[in-house]
Amino acid sequence: MERVGKLAKVRHFAHFSEQKHYICKEKQPFNRLTQSRHGMDKLTPQQRHKCMASIHSKNTKPELIVRKYLWRQGFRYRLNNPRLPGCPDLVLRKYRTCVFVHGCFWHGHADCRHYKLPQTHTDFWANKIKRNQERDIREQRRLADMGWHVIIVWECELKPQKREATLASLAFTLNRIFLQDHSIRYPTITPETCIAAEPDPR
């Protein structure tokens, strides 16, 4: 082992008895800025950038779970309508409802174990997620002003342990919204209006 300052080069030797020689393979130096045993990021900045860039904003696994369930239950919807604020993930016009399927990290789900800021570039990520939250609130208010109901389904609520209850609650809420919006409002009955008419004696 050769030690250079705080970096160490570890050499591993593989011996081949038939050929009577050694092959030397050298590992990458241990970098304490990107790798640590105490909870710091184990990826290099380039690897972390590639990982974050590969995350899609559409057709994510949680979205597909919600879409498939609602379709099987008979709900029909449109996807990512650009004419509505926030480009909702699902738009159910019959129910006047927009459904957003939010990732816990990207939208800052409070008190969720999946929302944990990276220990590198913390200020950048905190500001980015804060802007996302402010934008979400702004878009939800605009949708409400336009007469739309808004439902948010969080990624953590679609984990196997909670998935069935979450999806059942979503379907129940949609049906309740439909009944409330389309209920027949009968006029108020007073004692005078409930008296039966008597036949004319003439």
C-alpha positions as semicolon CSV with decimal commas, in nm:
position;residue;x (nm);y (nm);z (nm)
1;M;0,000;0,000;0,000
2;E;0,132;0,337;-0,104
3;R;0,000;0,632;0,090
4;V;0,008;0,975;-0,071
5;G;-0,115;1,238;0,173
6;K;-0,474;1,147;0,258
7;L;-0,522;0,939;-0,057
8;A;-0,434;0,575;-0,064
9;K;-0,367;0,354;-0,366
10;V;-0,460;-0,007;-0,297
11;R;-0,311;-0,272;-0,518
12;H;-0,464;-0,617;-0,557
13;F;-0,257;-0,898;-0,704
14;A;-0,396;-1,205;-0,877
15;H;-0,153;-1,496;-0,908
16;F;-0,180;-1,739;-1,195
17;S;0,022;-2,048;-1,108
18;E;0,038;-2,183;-1,462
19;Q;0,176;-1,867;-1,620
20;K;0,398;-1,785;-1,319
21;H;0,336;-1,412;-1,327
22;Y;0,133;-1,145;-1,150
23;I;-0,135;-0,915;-1,284
24;C;-0,175;-0,589;-1,099
25;K;-0,513;-0,412;-1,077
26;E;-0,533;-0,070;-0,921
27;K;-0,845;0,070;-0,754
28;Q;-0,955;0,433;-0,774
29;P;-0,830;0,657;-0,490
30;F;-1,057;0,708;-0,194
31;N;-1,202;1,058;-0,218
32;R;-1,351;1,187;0,106
33;L;-1,540;1,462;-0,077
34;T;-1,758;1,218;-0,266
35;Q;-1,734;0,902;-0,060
36;S;-1,772;0,852;0,310
37;R;-1,882;0,602;0,567
38;H;-2,078;0,867;0,755
39;G;-2,373;0,935;0,521
40;M;-2,224;1,164;0,256
41;D;-2,298;1,122;-0,114
42;K;-2,133;0,805;-0,245
43;L;-2,154;0,917;-0,609
44;T;-1,920;1,149;-0,789
45;P;-2,067;1,484;-0,907
46;Q;-2,079;1,349;-1,263
47;Q;-2,262;1,033;-1,154
48;R;-2,506;1,234;-0,942
49;H;-2,578;1,469;-1,233
50;K;-2,646;1,175;-1,465
51;C;-2,873;1,015;-1,204
52;M;-3,080;1,331;-1,152
53;A;-3,103;1,400;-1,526
54;S;-3,240;1,050;-1,592
55;I;-3,549;1,110;-1,376
56;H;-3,853;1,162;-1,599
57;S;-4,132;1,408;-1,531
58;K;-4,392;1,210;-1,727
59;N;-4,499;0,846;-1,736
60;T;-4,333;0,774;-1,403
61;K;-4,407;0,450;-1,218
62;P;-4,640;0,617;-0,962
63;E;-4,833;0,783;-1,247
64;L;-4,876;0,454;-1,429
65;I;-5,006;0,288;-1,112
66;V;-5,275;0,555;-1,072
67;R;-5,366;0,558;-1,440
68;K;-5,404;0,181;-1,468
69;Y;-5,616;0,161;-1,155
70;L;-5,852;0,441;-1,257
71;W;-5,890;0,297;-1,608
72;R;-5,984;-0,044;-1,466
73;Q;-6,241;0,125;-1,243
74;G;-6,406;0,289;-1,542
75;F;-6,267;0,642;-1,503
76;R;-6,167;0,815;-1,824
77;Y;-5,914;1,096;-1,837
78;R;-5,674;1,297;-2,047
79;L;-5,302;1,321;-1,980
80;N;-5,089;1,630;-1,923
81;N;-5,330;1,887;-2,063
82;P;-5,110;2,188;-2,152
83;R;-5,411;2,422;-2,158
84;L;-5,453;2,398;-1,780
85;P;-5,225;2,554;-1,517
86;G;-4,956;2,314;-1,405
87;C;-5,021;2,069;-1,690
88;P;-5,199;1,816;-1,458
89;D;-5,098;1,452;-1,482
90;L;-5,461;1,342;-1,521
91;V;-5,763;1,553;-1,615
92;L;-6,110;1,406;-1,555
93;R;-6,350;1,652;-1,719
94;K;-6,660;1,455;-1,617
95;Y;-6,557;1,501;-1,254
96;R;-6,411;1,850;-1,299
97;T;-6,100;1,717;-1,128
98;C;-5,726;1,743;-1,189
99;V;-5,500;1,479;-1,036
100;F;-5,132;1,544;-0,968
101;V;-4,903;1,252;-0,884
102;H;-4,616;1,416;-0,697
103;G;-4,273;1,278;-0,623
104;C;-4,195;1,326;-0,255
105;F;-3,846;1,465;-0,318
106;W;-3,917;1,701;-0,606
107;H;-4,224;1,856;-0,442
108;G;-4,099;1,856;-0,083
109;H;-4,342;1,620;0,091
110;A;-4,334;1,729;0,455
111;D;-4,261;1,465;0,723
112;C;-4,181;1,204;0,459
113;R;-3,873;0,984;0,478
114;H;-3,837;1,001;0,099
115;Y;-3,785;1,376;0,117
116;K;-3,426;1,420;0,221
117;L;-3,201;1,689;0,079
118;P;-2,865;1,578;-0,062
119;Q;-2,564;1,670;0,149
120;T;-2,393;1,823;-0,153
121;H;-2,521;2,151;-0,303
122;T;-2,782;2,162;-0,026
123;D;-2,870;2,528;-0,081
124;F;-2,931;2,469;-0,451
125;W;-3,170;2,180;-0,390
126;A;-3,349;2,356;-0,103
127;N;-3,417;2,663;-0,320
128;K;-3,523;2,451;-0,616
129;I;-3,774;2,251;-0,413
130;K;-3,903;2,565;-0,245
131;R;-3,973;2,714;-0,589
132;N;-4,152;2,395;-0,688
133;Q;-4,374;2,416;-0,380
134;E;-4,458;2,780;-0,443
135;R;-4,541;2,704;-0,805
136;D;-4,764;2,411;-0,699
137;I;-4,966;2,635;-0,466
138;R;-4,998;2,903;-0,732
139;E;-5,122;2,659;-0,995
140;Q;-5,367;2,489;-0,758
141;R;-5,525;2,825;-0,676
142;R;-5,560;2,907;-1,045
143;L;-5,731;2,574;-1,108
144;A;-5,968;2,632;-0,815
145;D;-6,057;2,976;-0,954
146;M;-6,142;2,805;-1,284
147;G;-6,382;2,567;-1,108
148;W;-6,160;2,260;-1,096
149;H;-6,113;2,024;-0,802
150;V;-5,750;1,930;-0,731
151;I;-5,632;1,599;-0,587
152;I;-5,266;1,531;-0,502
153;V;-5,139;1,174;-0,474
154;W;-4,795;1,141;-0,317
155;E;-4,539;0,888;-0,431
156;C;-4,495;0,741;-0,082
157;E;-4,869;0,671;-0,059
158;L;-4,837;0,436;-0,358
159;K;-4,585;0,206;-0,192
160;P;-4,711;-0,154;-0,167
161;Q;-4,810;-0,116;0,200
162;K;-5,043;0,181;0,134
163;R;-5,124;0,146;-0,235
164;E;-5,460;-0,031;-0,211
165;A;-5,600;0,208;0,050
166;T;-5,473;0,513;-0,140
167;L;-5,626;0,409;-0,472
168;A;-5,957;0,313;-0,310
169;S;-5,969;0,653;-0,138
170;L;-5,898;0,825;-0,471
171;A;-6,188;0,648;-0,642
172;F;-6,420;0,725;-0,349
173;T;-6,325;1,094;-0,360
174;L;-6,389;1,119;-0,733
175;N;-6,732;0,959;-0,700
176;R;-6,819;1,187;-0,410
177;I;-6,718;1,494;-0,610
178;F;-6,936;1,379;-0,900
179;L;-7,239;1,325;-0,677
180;Q;-7,198;1,662;-0,507
181;D;-7,156;1,851;-0,833
182;H;-7,446;1,676;-1,008
183;S;-7,693;1,633;-0,725
184;I;-8,049;1,749;-0,789
185;R;-8,144;2,040;-0,566
186;Y;-8,515;2,024;-0,484
187;P;-8,700;2,335;-0,364
188;T;-8,753;2,370;0,009
189;I;-9,086;2,221;0,116
190;T;-9,301;2,435;0,345
191;P;-9,625;2,337;0,524
192;E;-9,824;2,543;0,273
193;T;-9,684;2,362;-0,030
194;C;-9,743;2,012;0,106
195;I;-10,127;2,055;0,146
196;A;-10,314;1,842;-0,109
197;A;-10,550;2,023;-0,338
198;E;-10,927;1,952;-0,284
199;P;-11,159;1,889;-0,576
200;D;-11,380;2,174;-0,688
201;P;-11,730;2,116;-0,540
202;R;-11,890;2,261;-0,852
